[in-house]
Amino acid sequence: MKYSDFINNYQSDSGIFILMEDLNKGLNLDPDLVMLGGGNPGFIPEMQEYFYLLYQELGKNKKLFFDMIGIYDSPLGSQEFREELADFFNLFFGWNLTKEHIAITVGSQNAFYILFNLFSGYSSDLKKNLKILLPITPEYIGYEDVPLNKKNIVSLLGIPESTNEDFFRYQLDREKIHNFLETHYEEIGCIAISSPGNPTGRILSYNELIFLKEYSSKYHTPVLVDCAYGFPFPNIIYKQQTFIQSDYFIYTFSLSKSGLPGIRTGIVVANPDIIKIIGKIQAIQFLSPNRIAAFLLKNRFKNFEFIQQCKQYITPYYLKKRNLVIDGLKNAFKKSEFLIHEPEGAYFLWIVFPTLKINTQELYQILKQNKLIIVPGNYYYPNLSEEEKQSPYYDGDKSIRISYSQSDEYLLKGIEILRNTIKEYL
Ligand SMILES: Cc1ncc(COP(=O)(O)O)c(C=O)c1O
């Protein structure tokens, strides 16, 4: 084959590829594997029933069904759905959006592919090579290989601080971010952050949003806040999540974590210039996004029904599991053996084992042989500099992420395997 350099980005296995392959093995192929690795949402009976009813209702109306499956949408997704979403955000947050602020994408992951490449790489206008800044790592594994040139991501470490007896929390290193932006602002195309964060479950506070907003306005640099797990849907949050409206803020939302990863629907809220470009790119990439969500959830945003379902069934489901896993870990390990990041949202625990004698890549392989899948921490520091890796704040080799979206039985079995495997290495 005569491949172009495009293939160079995809020759080696990215962290997200390995994770998705593991997920497929765990959930689809090998029932004995305890899968605490991937980001698949749990099967919440009430949500499944809700979606099933909506699907049946849709199926009763032949015309609607044929429209849903038989017609390409516009490159930005269903106009009616975008209007409904704009009305919903306006009512809910008091924003003043129109459909021109909204794009429907093929999952939010694909939105990152478009946005990260729009804001990174060489700009002949500026005569600069632009990069994406991740102001606090550990950060989502799925960002790492998204820019066509991997080197166009810059990561900064968060500072771990204990917040109470049970947890620690990475704080933004405000001084470092300030110094970095003061000296490198011309080459930063976009600042990106997940909130609730994957892998830590960290939610950006109002103060932190204001801190980032200051730099985004000063340097005309957008801030992308990835809300795949957040408020108001799927609402996997255990403390308040706040938002600010700004021309420089891009919010990405997803329907996946409410229980609909199979219909691949992401929602981008951004200023109309950015949205217009997304439409042009999507037309080239895949003509138009799918329109199942637009039909399935029609009017369910406007009347708040969907978000009420999320609040009533999704939030308590994960809160209960979060507490079960924390208690399970406390029973399995001595206090001095592990640290947990304060889980403020999402369905992951970021666990650091300060005295671990092997790195968590090795641990991952051993656990896999013992039929437990976790994600080793080192994947969550995209393109982190060698200098930063020497910092005492770098936890990549001593940390793991576990997902607690699966059944209680699975979770407890997973903790048992983790405990039995890891004890000789602590
Ligand atoms: C933080 C975060 N953002 C975005 C996504 C992408 O989700 P989707 O493409 O299904 O919307 C994920 C998936 O796991 C995620 O963890």
The ligand as an SDF file (V2000), in Angstrom:
LIG
                    3D

 16 16  0  0  0  0  0  0  0  0999 V2000
  -14.6930   13.3270   29.0670 C   0  0  0  0  0  0  0  0  0  0  0  0
  -15.3340   12.7470   27.8530 C   0  0  0  0  0  0  0  0  0  0  0  0
  -15.6980   13.5630   26.8860 N   0  0  0  0  0  0  0  0  0  0  0  0
  -16.2660   13.1130   25.7650 C   0  0  0  0  0  0  0  0  0  0  0  0
  -16.4540   11.7590   25.5550 C   0  0  0  0  0  0  0  0  0  0  0  0
  -16.9910   11.3220   24.2350 C   0  0  0  0  0  0  0  0  0  0  0  0
  -18.2660   10.7960   24.2850 O   0  0  0  0  0  0  0  0  0  0  0  0
  -19.2170   10.7120   23.0250 P   0  0  0  0  0  0  0  0  0  0  0  0
  -18.3800   10.8030   21.7720 O   0  0  0  0  0  0  0  0  0  0  0  0
  -19.8880    9.3990   23.1450 O   0  0  0  0  0  0  0  0  0  0  0  0
  -20.1440   11.8930   23.1200 O   0  0  0  0  0  0  0  0  0  0  0  0
  -16.0980   10.8520   26.5460 C   0  0  0  0  0  0  0  0  0  0  0  0
  -16.2970    9.4010   26.3420 C   0  0  0  0  0  0  0  0  0  0  0  0
  -15.9470    8.5700   27.1230 O   0  0  0  0  0  0  0  0  0  0  0  0
  -15.5110   11.3640   27.7180 C   0  0  0  0  0  0  0  0  0  0  0  0
  -15.1470   10.5380   28.7090 O   0  0  0  0  0  0  0  0  0  0  0  0
  1  2  1  0
  2  3  1  0
  2 15  2  0
  3  4  2  0
  4  5  1  0
  5  6  1  0
  5 12  2  0
  6  7  1  0
  7  8  1  0
  8  9  2  0
  8 10  1  0
  8 11  1  0
 12 13  1  0
 12 15  1  0
 13 14  2  0
 15 16  1  0
M  END
$$$$
